[in-house]
């Protein structure tokens, strides 16, 4: 018993070529009736692949933007942390000054425009007691630390401006 393929092979050449598609054609014209749902599905396929490509491109672009902006975000976060530290240190210093009895009585103030300038420019009057001298030294060191924090904040601001 011969199979269908074997029967085709056994037939003359002229019959075998008639089973092939005509030259230059990619497909046989076939008439098929499609439902509206099938038509919609076939129309959505090219759009879906295009949409997936756009989503992937957007993800790649977003990653590149994040990588570019990450150092800037890190600098901004660092700046905010330093500003918070400086604010807390100023509050602690002001509380300390307010709790030290007679501290203001032994201080001399130079010409100042801001509270920070006041703390940097103040000096002790002669004859101040030891506890006021210690308090003055603590306030002075605290003020220097606040100034250093503000200098770091200014440096970070410059780096942020330069990176934009």
C-alpha positions as CSV (number, residue, x, y, z in Angstrom):
1,X,0.0,0.0,0.0
2,X,1.4,3.3,-1.0
3,X,1.0,6.6,0.9
4,X,-0.3,9.8,-0.7
5,X,3.3,11.2,-1.0
6,X,4.5,8.1,-2.7
7,X,1.7,8.2,-5.2
8,X,2.6,11.9,-6.0
9,X,6.2,10.9,-6.5
10,X,5.3,8.1,-8.8
11,X,3.2,10.4,-11.1
12,X,4.7,12.1,-14.1
13,X,6.5,15.5,-13.7
14,X,3.7,17.5,-15.3
15,X,1.2,16.4,-12.6
16,X,3.6,17.2,-9.8
17,X,4.2,20.8,-10.9
18,X,0.5,21.5,-11.1
19,X,0.3,20.9,-7.3
20,X,2.8,23.7,-6.7
21,X,1.8,27.3,-6.3
22,X,2.0,29.5,-9.4
23,X,5.3,31.3,-9.8
24,X,5.5,34.8,-8.3
25,X,2.6,34.3,-6.0
26,X,3.1,34.0,-2.2
27,X,-0.3,32.6,-1.4
28,X,-3.4,31.2,-3.0
29,X,-6.3,33.5,-3.0
30,X,-8.8,32.1,-0.5
31,X,-12.1,33.6,0.3
32,X,-12.9,33.4,4.0
33,X,-15.7,35.2,5.8
34,X,-14.5,36.6,9.1
35,X,-16.6,37.7,12.0
36,X,-16.3,41.3,13.3
37,X,-14.5,40.0,16.4
38,X,-11.9,38.2,14.2
39,X,-11.4,41.3,12.1
40,X,-10.9,43.5,15.2
41,X,-8.4,40.9,16.6
42,X,-6.4,40.9,13.3
43,X,-6.3,44.7,13.3
44,X,-5.1,44.9,16.9
45,X,-2.1,42.6,16.4
46,X,0.2,45.2,14.6
47,X,-0.9,47.9,17.0
48,X,-0.2,45.7,20.0
49,X,3.4,45.0,18.9
50,X,3.9,48.7,18.2
51,X,2.5,49.5,21.7
52,X,4.8,46.9,23.4
53,X,7.8,48.4,21.6
54,X,6.8,51.9,22.8
55,X,6.4,50.7,26.4
56,X,9.9,49.1,26.3
57,X,11.4,52.2,24.8
58,X,9.7,54.3,27.5
59,X,11.1,52.0,30.2
60,X,14.6,52.2,28.7
61,X,14.4,56.0,28.6
62,X,13.1,56.2,32.1
63,X,16.0,54.1,33.3
64,X,18.4,56.4,31.6
65,X,16.8,59.4,33.1
66,X,16.9,57.9,36.5
67,X,20.6,57.0,36.2
68,X,21.3,60.6,35.0
69,X,19.2,62.2,37.8
70,X,20.3,59.8,40.6
71,X,23.4,61.8,41.6
72,X,21.4,65.0,41.6
73,X,18.7,63.4,43.8
74,X,21.4,62.1,46.1
75,X,22.9,65.6,46.4
76,X,19.4,67.1,47.1
77,X,18.8,64.5,49.8
78,X,22.2,65.2,51.4
79,X,21.5,68.9,51.3
80,X,18.2,68.5,53.1
81,X,19.8,66.3,55.8
82,X,22.5,68.9,56.4
83,X,19.9,71.7,56.6
84,X,17.9,69.7,59.2
85,X,21.1,69.1,61.2
86,X,22.0,72.8,61.1
87,X,18.5,73.7,62.2
88,X,18.6,71.2,65.1
89,X,22.0,72.4,66.2
90,X,20.8,76.1,66.1
91,X,17.8,75.2,68.2
92,X,20.0,73.3,70.7
93,X,22.4,76.2,70.9
94,X,19.6,78.8,71.4
95,X,18.0,76.6,74.1
96,X,21.4,76.3,75.8
97,X,21.9,80.0,75.8
98,X,18.5,80.6,77.2
99,X,19.1,78.1,80.0
100,X,22.5,79.6,81.1
101,X,21.9,82.1,83.9
102,X,23.6,85.5,83.3
103,X,25.1,84.5,79.9
104,X,23.8,87.6,78.1
105,X,25.1,89.9,80.9
106,X,28.7,89.1,80.1
107,X,28.6,89.3,76.3
108,X,29.6,92.1,74.1
109,X,28.0,92.3,70.7
110,X,29.5,93.7,67.5
111,X,27.6,95.1,64.6
112,X,25.5,92.2,63.2
113,X,22.7,91.7,60.7
114,X,21.7,88.1,61.4
115,X,21.5,85.9,64.5
116,X,24.4,83.8,63.1
117,X,26.6,86.9,62.8
118,X,25.7,87.8,66.4
119,X,27.0,84.5,67.6
120,X,30.1,84.7,65.5
121,X,30.9,88.3,66.5
122,X,30.1,88.2,70.2
123,X,32.9,88.3,72.8
124,X,33.0,87.9,76.6
125,X,33.3,91.0,78.9
126,X,36.2,90.9,81.3
127,X,35.5,89.2,84.7
128,X,33.0,86.7,83.4
129,X,32.5,83.7,85.8
130,X,33.9,80.3,84.7
131,X,30.5,78.7,84.0
132,X,29.8,81.6,81.6
133,X,33.2,81.1,80.0
134,X,32.4,77.4,79.5
135,X,29.0,78.2,78.1
136,X,30.5,80.8,75.8
137,X,33.0,78.3,74.5
138,X,30.3,75.7,73.9
139,X,28.1,78.3,72.0
140,X,31.2,79.4,70.0
141,X,31.9,75.8,68.9
142,X,28.3,75.1,68.2
143,X,28.2,78.3,66.0
144,X,31.4,77.1,64.1
145,X,29.8,73.7,63.5
146,X,26.7,75.4,62.1
147,X,28.8,77.6,59.9
148,X,30.6,74.5,58.5
149,X,27.2,72.8,57.8
150,X,26.1,75.9,55.9
151,X,29.4,75.9,54.0
152,X,28.7,72.3,53.0
153,X,25.2,73.1,52.0
154,X,26.5,76.0,49.8
155,X,29.0,73.6,48.2
156,X,26.2,71.1,47.4
157,X,24.0,73.8,46.0
158,X,26.9,74.8,43.6
159,X,27.3,71.2,42.5
160,X,23.6,70.9,41.9
161,X,23.6,74.1,39.8
162,X,26.7,72.9,37.8
163,X,25.1,69.5,37.1
164,X,22.0,71.0,35.5
